[in-house]
Amino acid sequence: MIIEGDHQRPWKDGEKRESRLVFIGRDLDREKLEKSFHACEVAA
């Protein structure tokens, strides 16, 4: 398993603030991954 990440640059004024995770692999179970991530969500 390889996990990498870094900050690219600060957000600009008015820019939509979003982050993305990219999974590259074979035979990934999309439903299971989505369910697991939704279980980690925190309501603001």
MIMI-24707 format. One record per residue (C-alpha): residue number from 1; residue in three letters; chain; x, y, z. Coordinates in pm, whole numbers, plus 32768, in hexadecimal, padded with zeros to 4 digits. Layout:
BEGIN
<atom><num>NUM</num><residuo>ALA</residuo><cadena>A</cadena><c1>X</c1><c2>Y</c2><c3>Z</c3></atom>
...
This chain:
BEGIN
<atom><num>1</num><residuo>MET</residuo><cadena>A</cadena><c1>8000</c1><c2>8000</c2><c3>8000</c3></atom>
<atom><num>2</num><residuo>ILE</residuo><cadena>A</cadena><c1>8088</c1><c2>8157</c2><c3>7FA3</c3></atom>
<atom><num>3</num><residuo>ILE</residuo><cadena>A</cadena><c1>7FFE</c1><c2>8297</c2><c3>8034</c3></atom>
<atom><num>4</num><residuo>GLU</residuo><cadena>A</cadena><c1>8083</c1><c2>83E7</c2><c3>7FC4</c3></atom>
<atom><num>5</num><residuo>GLY</residuo><cadena>A</cadena><c1>800B</c1><c2>8548</c2><c3>7FE1</c3></atom>
<atom><num>6</num><residuo>ASP</residuo><cadena>A</cadena><c1>807B</c1><c2>86AC</c2><c3>8001</c3></atom>
<atom><num>7</num><residuo>HIS</residuo><cadena>A</cadena><c1>7FEF</c1><c2>880A</c2><c3>7FFD</c3></atom>
<atom><num>8</num><residuo>GLN</residuo><cadena>A</cadena><c1>7FF5</c1><c2>88A7</c2><c3>7EA5</c3></atom>
<atom><num>9</num><residuo>ARG</residuo><cadena>A</cadena><c1>7FAF</c1><c2>8A13</c2><c3>7EFB</c3></atom>
<atom><num>10</num><residuo>PRO</residuo><cadena>A</cadena><c1>7EC9</c1><c2>8AE7</c2><c3>7FD3</c3></atom>
<atom><num>11</num><residuo>TRP</residuo><cadena>A</cadena><c1>7D65</c1><c2>8B14</c2><c3>7F56</c3></atom>
<atom><num>12</num><residuo>LYS</residuo><cadena>A</cadena><c1>7D21</c1><c2>8C59</c2><c3>7E9E</c3></atom>
<atom><num>13</num><residuo>ASP</residuo><cadena>A</cadena><c1>7C14</c1><c2>8D49</c2><c3>7F15</c3></atom>
<atom><num>14</num><residuo>GLY</residuo><cadena>A</cadena><c1>7AC0</c1><c2>8CCE</c2><c3>7E9D</c3></atom>
<atom><num>15</num><residuo>GLU</residuo><cadena>A</cadena><c1>7B4D</c1><c2>8B82</c2><c3>7E22</c3></atom>
<atom><num>16</num><residuo>LYS</residuo><cadena>A</cadena><c1>7A7E</c1><c2>8A4D</c2><c3>7E70</c3></atom>
<atom><num>17</num><residuo>ARG</residuo><cadena>A</cadena><c1>7B27</c1><c2>8992</c2><c3>7F8B</c3></atom>
<atom><num>18</num><residuo>GLU</residuo><cadena>A</cadena><c1>7B2D</c1><c2>8820</c2><c3>7F4A</c3></atom>
<atom><num>19</num><residuo>SER</residuo><cadena>A</cadena><c1>7C19</c1><c2>86FC</c2><c3>7F6F</c3></atom>
<atom><num>20</num><residuo>ARG</residuo><cadena>A</cadena><c1>7C2C</c1><c2>85C0</c2><c3>7E9E</c3></atom>
<atom><num>21</num><residuo>LEU</residuo><cadena>A</cadena><c1>7CA1</c1><c2>8461</c2><c3>7EDE</c3></atom>
<atom><num>22</num><residuo>VAL</residuo><cadena>A</cadena><c1>7D06</c1><c2>838D</c2><c3>7DB6</c3></atom>
<atom><num>23</num><residuo>PHE</residuo><cadena>A</cadena><c1>7D12</c1><c2>8212</c2><c3>7DCC</c3></atom>
<atom><num>24</num><residuo>ILE</residuo><cadena>A</cadena><c1>7DD2</c1><c2>8155</c2><c3>7CC6</c3></atom>
<atom><num>25</num><residuo>GLY</residuo><cadena>A</cadena><c1>7DAE</c1><c2>7FDF</c2><c3>7CD4</c3></atom>
<atom><num>26</num><residuo>ARG</residuo><cadena>A</cadena><c1>7D0B</c1><c2>7EA8</c2><c3>7C4A</c3></atom>
<atom><num>27</num><residuo>ASP</residuo><cadena>A</cadena><c1>7BC1</c1><c2>7E0E</c2><c3>7CAC</c3></atom>
<atom><num>28</num><residuo>LEU</residuo><cadena>A</cadena><c1>7B78</c1><c2>7F18</c2><c3>7DB3</c3></atom>
<atom><num>29</num><residuo>ASP</residuo><cadena>A</cadena><c1>7A24</c1><c2>7EF9</c2><c3>7E58</c3></atom>
<atom><num>30</num><residuo>ARG</residuo><cadena>A</cadena><c1>7995</c1><c2>8054</c2><c3>7E19</c3></atom>
<atom><num>31</num><residuo>GLU</residuo><cadena>A</cadena><c1>785F</c1><c2>8020</c2><c3>7EF0</c3></atom>
<atom><num>32</num><residuo>LYS</residuo><cadena>A</cadena><c1>792F</c1><c2>7FA9</c2><c3>8018</c3></atom>
<atom><num>33</num><residuo>LEU</residuo><cadena>A</cadena><c1>7A24</c1><c2>80CC</c2><c3>7FF6</c3></atom>
<atom><num>34</num><residuo>GLU</residuo><cadena>A</cadena><c1>790B</c1><c2>81CD</c2><c3>7FE1</c3></atom>
<atom><num>35</num><residuo>LYS</residuo><cadena>A</cadena><c1>7856</c1><c2>8134</c2><c3>810B</c3></atom>
<atom><num>36</num><residuo>SER</residuo><cadena>A</cadena><c1>7995</c1><c2>813A</c2><c3>81DB</c3></atom>
<atom><num>37</num><residuo>PHE</residuo><cadena>A</cadena><c1>79DD</c1><c2>82A4</c2><c3>8189</c3></atom>
<atom><num>38</num><residuo>HIS</residuo><cadena>A</cadena><c1>7877</c1><c2>8313</c2><c3>81CC</c3></atom>
<atom><num>39</num><residuo>ALA</residuo><cadena>A</cadena><c1>7892</c1><c2>826F</c2><c3>8323</c3></atom>
<atom><num>40</num><residuo>CYS</residuo><cadena>A</cadena><c1>79B3</c1><c2>835D</c2><c3>836F</c3></atom>
<atom><num>41</num><residuo>GLU</residuo><cadena>A</cadena><c1>78F6</c1><c2>849C</c2><c3>8314</c3></atom>
<atom><num>42</num><residuo>VAL</residuo><cadena>A</cadena><c1>78C2</c1><c2>859E</c2><c3>8421</c3></atom>
<atom><num>43</num><residuo>ALA</residuo><cadena>A</cadena><c1>7797</c1><c2>8686</c2><c3>8419</c3></atom>
<atom><num>44</num><residuo>ALA</residuo><cadena>A</cadena><c1>77FE</c1><c2>87F3</c2><c3>842E</c3></atom>
